[in-house]
Amino acid sequence: MSPPPPHGFDWSLVRSFLAALDQGSLLGAARVLRMSQPTVGRHIAELESQLGVLLFERTGRGLAPTATALQLADAARGMEAGALQLARTLAGTQTQTTGTVRITASVPVAVQLMPPLLARMRQALPDIQVELVSSNQISNLLRREADIAVRLVRPDQSTLVAQKIGDVGLGAYAHRSYLARRGAVRTPADMLQHALIGSDTDTTILQGFQAMGFAVTRESFALRSDDFIVQWRAVQAGLGIGFCANYMTYSDPDVVPVIPEQIQIPPLPMWLAVHREIRTNPRIRAVFDFLADALPHLI
């Protein structure tokens, strides 16, 4: 059995310990916990002092857990699970529709779709504040990194409630100025003679061309970036032909589809996810229902 925590034990010390263990650095832990790096460092030092053990070796690459830290990890995660269960239960019993709701969404959704939608929601739910996490990383709803997630993959945890709200159409697009300068595209093969915009480490577009029988390599792309907003802005600037969600183009009539009848890209399903136990929270439920009603009309 694990020894009982010291008198006056502070749960935040364990949170910082687990975040540092998972992230491998004080900086990474601070980002996840939304704390300052010195605060996380002080938490770990205090925990080490209270327990009388060394938990991490400081290295040039970050933090290396000691054998003692790894032994304590399971007990610490058990404490975390209990604390989060308590927090979710308390959240589910709240009756007020005031307060803060934390939403996570991919960068394109957060940048393009969410601001006008949140402006409307502000009118409908004026007593609710929003924290919007713009990230392509999937936040962990089970650990309360967010209350509601807008995702393009269906969550597979049984304790999450997921509602499909629509399909995001995708296509090849270019600015009219680019097509006027470089000429029209009539077949998929014509695209190989054009400046292409794609991802850097994500090979989805590359594989799509290869599936059509085209010997496309990384060097076939004039611009490679894993930031979808960068890709979109490059299309708007007339750099070349890019691949993006249809909703990104609604605000710019000068960006037009390229041979849409010949370029068939499977759509991506969009899901809203929330933890089952906090969906009954009136504040979170109100935001969830608003998003579920408004997002389908935008995509």
C-alpha positions in Angstrom: 0.0 0.0 0.0 1.1 3.5 -0.7 1.9 5.7 2.3 -0.7 8.3 3.2 0.0 11.8 1.9 1.7 14.2 4.3 -0.3 16.5 6.5 -1.5 19.5 4.5 -0.8 17.7 1.3 -1.5 19.9 -1.8 -3.2 18.0 -4.7 -1.8 20.5 -7.2 1.7 19.1 -6.5 0.5 15.7 -7.9 -1.0 17.3 -10.9 2.3 19.0 -11.7 4.2 15.8 -11.1 2.0 13.8 -13.5 2.1 16.6 -16.2 5.9 16.7 -16.0 6.0 12.9 -16.2 3.8 12.8 -19.3 5.3 15.8 -21.1 8.9 15.2 -20.2 9.7 18.8 -19.4 8.7 21.7 -17.2 7.7 23.8 -20.2 5.4 21.1 -21.6 3.8 20.6 -18.2 3.3 24.3 -17.8 1.5 24.5 -21.2 -0.8 21.6 -20.4 -1.7 22.9 -16.9 -1.8 26.6 -18.0 0.7 27.5 -15.3 4.0 29.3 -15.4 7.1 27.1 -15.8 8.6 28.3 -12.4 5.3 27.4 -10.7 5.5 23.8 -12.0 9.1 23.6 -11.0 8.3 24.8 -7.4 5.5 22.2 -7.2 7.8 19.4 -8.1 10.5 20.6 -5.7 8.0 20.9 -2.9 6.7 17.4 -3.6 10.2 16.0 -3.6 10.8 17.8 -0.3 7.6 16.4 1.3 8.2 12.9 0.2 12.0 13.0 0.8 12.8 11.5 -2.6 14.2 12.7 -6.0 11.5 12.4 -8.7 13.4 13.8 -11.7 16.9 14.1 -13.0 17.3 17.4 -14.9 18.9 16.8 -18.3 19.7 18.9 -21.3 16.6 17.4 -23.0 14.2 18.0 -20.1 13.2 15.8 -17.2 14.2 12.1 -16.8 12.0 10.3 -14.2 13.8 8.4 -11.5 12.8 4.8 -10.6 11.0 6.2 -7.5 8.9 8.5 -9.8 7.9 5.6 -11.9 6.9 3.6 -8.9 4.8 6.5 -7.6 3.1 7.1 -11.0 0.4 4.5 -10.6 -0.6 5.7 -7.2 -0.6 9.3 -8.4 -2.8 8.5 -11.4 -5.2 6.8 -9.0 -5.4 10.0 -7.0 -5.9 12.0 -10.2 -8.7 9.7 -11.4 -10.5 10.1 -8.0 -10.1 13.9 -8.1 -11.4 14.2 -11.6 -14.3 11.9 -10.8 -15.2 14.2 -7.9 -14.8 17.3 -10.1 -17.1 15.9 -12.8 -19.7 14.8 -10.3 -19.7 18.3 -8.8 -19.9 19.9 -12.2 -22.9 17.7 -13.1 -24.8 18.9 -10.1 -24.4 22.6 -10.8 -27.6 24.4 -11.7 -26.4 27.8 -12.9 -25.9 28.8 -16.6 -23.2 31.3 -15.7 -19.5 30.8 -15.8 -16.8 29.5 -18.1 -16.9 26.8 -20.7 -13.6 25.6 -22.3 -13.9 24.5 -25.9 -11.2 22.9 -28.0 -11.2 22.8 -31.8 -8.7 22.3 -34.7 -6.9 25.5 -35.8 -9.0 26.0 -39.1 -12.3 25.5 -37.2 -11.2 27.7 -34.3 -10.0 30.5 -36.7 -12.6 30.4 -39.4 -15.8 29.0 -37.9 -15.8 29.7 -34.2 -15.4 33.6 -33.9 -18.6 34.5 -35.8 -20.4 31.6 -34.1 -19.2 32.7 -30.7 -20.3 36.2 -31.5 -23.8 34.9 -32.0 -23.6 32.7 -28.9 -22.6 35.7 -26.9 -26.0 37.3 -27.7 -27.8 34.1 -26.8 -25.8 33.2 -23.7 -24.4 36.4 -22.4 -23.5 35.0 -18.9 -21.2 32.4 -20.2 -17.5 33.1 -20.9 -15.6 30.9 -23.4 -12.0 29.6 -23.3 -11.1 28.5 -26.9 -8.2 26.2 -27.3 -7.0 26.3 -30.9 -5.0 23.2 -31.5 -4.7 20.3 -33.9 -3.8 18.1 -30.9 -6.7 16.1 -29.5 -7.4 17.5 -26.0 -8.2 14.9 -23.3 -11.7 15.5 -22.1 -11.4 12.8 -19.5 -8.7 14.9 -17.8 -10.7 18.1 -18.1 -8.3 19.8 -20.6 -11.5 21.0 -22.2 -15.3 20.7 -21.5 -16.4 20.4 -25.1 -14.4 19.3 -28.2 -15.1 19.9 -31.8 -13.3 17.0 -33.6 -12.9 15.5 -37.0 -12.5 12.0 -35.5 -15.1 10.2 -33.4 -13.9 9.8 -29.8 -13.8 6.2 -28.8 -13.9 6.5 -25.0 -17.1 5.0 -23.6 -17.4 7.8 -21.0 -17.7 10.5 -23.7 -20.9 11.5 -25.5 -20.3 12.3 -29.1 -22.8 13.7 -31.6 -22.1 13.9 -35.3 -23.0 17.3 -36.6 -22.2 17.0 -40.3 -19.6 16.3 -42.9 -16.8 18.7 -43.8 -16.4 18.8 -47.6 -12.9 19.1 -49.0 -11.6 20.2 -52.4 -8.8 21.6 -54.5 -8.8 25.5 -54.7 -6.9 28.3 -56.4 -7.2 32.0 -56.6 -8.6 33.5 -59.8 -5.4 35.5 -60.2 -3.3 32.4 -60.1 -5.4 30.6 -62.7 -5.4 33.7 -64.9 -1.6 33.7 -64.7 -0.9 30.0 -65.1 -3.8 28.8 -67.1 -6.9 26.6 -66.5 -6.8 23.1 -65.0 -8.8 20.6 -67.1 -7.6 17.3 -65.8 -5.9 16.0 -62.6 -2.8 15.4 -64.6 -2.7 19.1 -65.5 -2.2 19.9 -61.7 1.3 18.4 -61.9 2.3 21.3 -64.0 1.1 23.8 -61.4 2.5 25.0 -58.1 0.9 22.8 -55.4 0.4 23.7 -51.8 0.5 20.8 -49.3 1.5 19.6 -45.9 5.0 19.0 -44.5 4.8 15.9 -42.3 1.2 14.9 -43.1 1.3 12.8 -46.3 -2.5 12.6 -46.9 -2.5 14.7 -50.0 0.7 13.0 -51.3 -0.9 9.6 -50.9 -4.1 10.9 -52.6 -2.1 11.8 -55.7 -0.3 8.5 -55.6 -3.6 6.6 -55.3 -4.7 8.3 -58.6 -1.5 6.9 -60.2 0.6 10.0 -60.2 4.2 9.8 -59.2 4.1 12.8 -56.9 6.8 13.4 -54.3 7.4 16.0 -51.6 9.3 18.0 -54.1 6.2 18.3 -56.2 4.8 20.9 -53.7 6.0 24.5 -54.1 5.0 25.1 -50.5 4.7 22.6 -47.6 3.3 23.5 -44.2 1.5 21.6 -41.6 -0.4 24.8 -40.6 -3.7 24.8 -42.5 -4.1 28.5 -42.1 -0.7 29.1 -43.8 -1.9 26.8 -46.6 -5.2 28.8 -46.9 -3.5 32.1 -46.9 -1.0 30.9 -49.6 -4.0 30.0 -51.8 -5.5 33.4 -51.2 -2.2 35.0 -52.1 -2.2 33.3 -55.5 0.8 31.0 -54.8 -0.8 27.9 -56.2 -3.4 25.2 -55.9 -4.2 24.1 -52.3 -6.5 21.6 -50.6 -8.8 22.8 -47.9 -12.2 22.5 -46.3 -15.0 24.0 -48.4 -16.0 26.3 -45.5 -12.7 28.0 -45.6 -13.5 29.4 -49.1 -17.0 30.9 -48.3 -15.5 34.2 -47.3 -13.5 34.8 -50.4 -15.3 34.6 -53.8 -12.1 34.9 -55.7 -10.9 31.5 -54.5 -12.6 29.0 -56.8 -12.7 25.2 -56.9 -10.4 23.4 -59.4 -12.1 20.6 -61.5 -14.4 19.6 -58.6 -16.1 17.1 -60.7 -12.8 15.2 -61.2 -11.2 15.7 -57.8 -13.3 13.7 -55.3 -11.9 13.9 -51.8 -13.8 12.0 -49.1 -15.4 14.4 -46.6 -14.4 14.4 -42.9 -17.1 13.9 -40.3 -17.4 16.6 -37.6 -18.2 15.6 -34.0 -19.1 17.3 -30.8 -17.8 15.5 -27.7 -18.4 16.1 -24.0 -17.9 14.0 -21.0 -21.0 12.0 -20.1 -21.0 13.2 -16.4 -20.8 16.9 -17.1 -23.3 17.0 -20.0 -26.0 17.5 -17.4 -24.3 20.7 -16.3 -26.7 23.5 -17.5 -23.9 25.8 -18.6 -22.0 23.1 -20.6 -25.2 21.7 -22.0 -26.4 25.1 -23.2 -23.1 25.6 -25.1 -23.1 22.1 -26.4 -26.7 22.5 -27.7 -25.9 25.9 -29.3 -22.9 24.5 -31.1 -24.8 21.4 -32.2 -27.5 23.6 -33.8 -25.2 26.2 -35.3 -22.2 24.4 -36.7 -24.1 22.2 -39.3 -25.2 25.4 -41.1 -21.6 26.7 -41.3 -20.0 23.6 -42.7 
